[in-house]
Amino acid sequence: MITLLQTAERLRQGLTTPDELIKSALAAARDSEYVFISVPEQRAIEDAKASTRRWLQGVPLSPFDGIPYAVKDLLDVAGSRTTAGSITRIDAPMAVEDAAVIAALTARGMIPMGKTNLTEFAYSGLGLNPHFGTPTCAVEVDESRVPGGSSSGSAIAVQRGIVTCAIGTDTAGSIRIPAAFNGLVGYKASTGRYSMEGVHPLAITLDSLGPFAHTVADCVALDAAMRGCNDAAIEAANLSGLRFVVDDGVMSEPTLQPAVQQNLIWMMERLRAAGAQVERRPVVAVARTRELIARTGWLGAIEAWHLLAPIVEGPEGHRMDRRVRARLRSAKDIDPATETRMRHLRLDLMSAIERELDGAILVMPAVKHVAPPMAPLLNDDALFAAVNLETLSLTMIGSLLDMPGVAIPSGKDSFGLATSALFSTTQGRDDQLLGACLAIETTLCTADLRK
């Protein structure tokens, strides 16, 4: 697949034009079922024409001027409706302004060519949507697999090559999980790295944004543009100066699929051989965080209930995805004292993992399994709930502790389904993480070339 940076180079060399790029993207979007909820074609075509003129005049707004990208339909794009994947918002008013990150990309000439599908209100890790359909990966497998959620359409738009990159949100794993299931790089930022203005909330404490792409380098470039920076100042770290801690508690779990485990081990062995320090041991703060979630519930569920209870309990509630509605209702009876205790323990755990990692990068699988078959999940709500919770179980850790994370493909299983490794640092160390992941990508690519 062609990458964002490769497309920028083709534009620089005059090998393509924004008009050609948008024409190809729109045609591919029409041929890809359920990926998009809406496609503002007129805006995209007009923006591409303006961008093509700028390139011809030698005054592009940035190296990415005219490159189309996809946007999760949780972010406002002026002139389109933000549905949040819910039939209850099908008549919501049109957005009059772009979300802040969309405005930043527009200022650099990038074109939001479509609003992508998602789990209703972004509240599931599997990506099913009964209202707008469920997009699927363009990979030949034995049976249709879930795309991962909630940012399903954004991931599939990149996986299918409709666009080179896309924007998603992540509250409990909604970027990292679909990236993992679809063989993509997905970056969930620390909260506060991007403006959340114009983003439909789910759980304000935990909501974050980030890009999907085929490479870490593309994610770094898009991250800079989303923050309004003209250049990506982040450079690849020196691998020999990096320390990785692979969580042995997670790696020893019986529910971890063998291919996921073995591919991550193989990946870390290659990094160690290239000079990185790799340690495998239990991470106490991770175990304590999982214990807290299992014992007291999910902070994001409480905040989501506070936000969405009027819809769930109102006259439109019966129209919602029954699985999303049931999961939201499960937080209804969590009392304020429990929530307060959760928040205090969360802060303690954030400090604890900072001390325990001591600057090292935490490594674990992004998800314990490959993308599960879709058909059994459609009509068995108990199975859906169990698989959904298992799918979210590892990414929820970083979300609760506000750890930035990058999901990087680690290989495939015997059926050709993607596996993924998750690299995370502590709150606010996004630049360190991205620099480390650039070094990881360069090392692994070099190793592959030498085979």
Secondary structure, 3 states (H helix, E strand, C coil): CCCHHHHHHHHHCCCCCHHHHHHHHHHHHHCCCCCEEECCHHHHHHHHHHHHHHHHHCCCCCCCCCCEEEEECCECCCCCECCCCCHHHCCCCECCCCCHHHHHHHCCCCEEEEEECCCHHHCCCCCCCCCCCCCCCCCCCCCCECCCCCCHHHHHHHHCCCCCEEEEEECCCCCHHHHHHCCCEEEECCCCCCCCCCECCCCCCCCEEEEEECCHHHHHHHHHHHCCCCCCCCCCCCHHHCEEEEEHHHHCCCCCCHHHHHHHHHHHHHHHHCCCEEEEECCHHHHHHHHHHHHHCCHHHHHHHHHHHHHHCCCCHHHCCHHHHHHHHCCCCCCHHHHHHHHHHHHHHHHHHHHHHCCCEEEEECCCCCCCECHHHHCCHHHHHHHHHHHHCCHHHHHHCCCCEEEEEEEECCCCCEEEEEEECCCCCHHHHHHHHHHHHHHHHHHHHHC
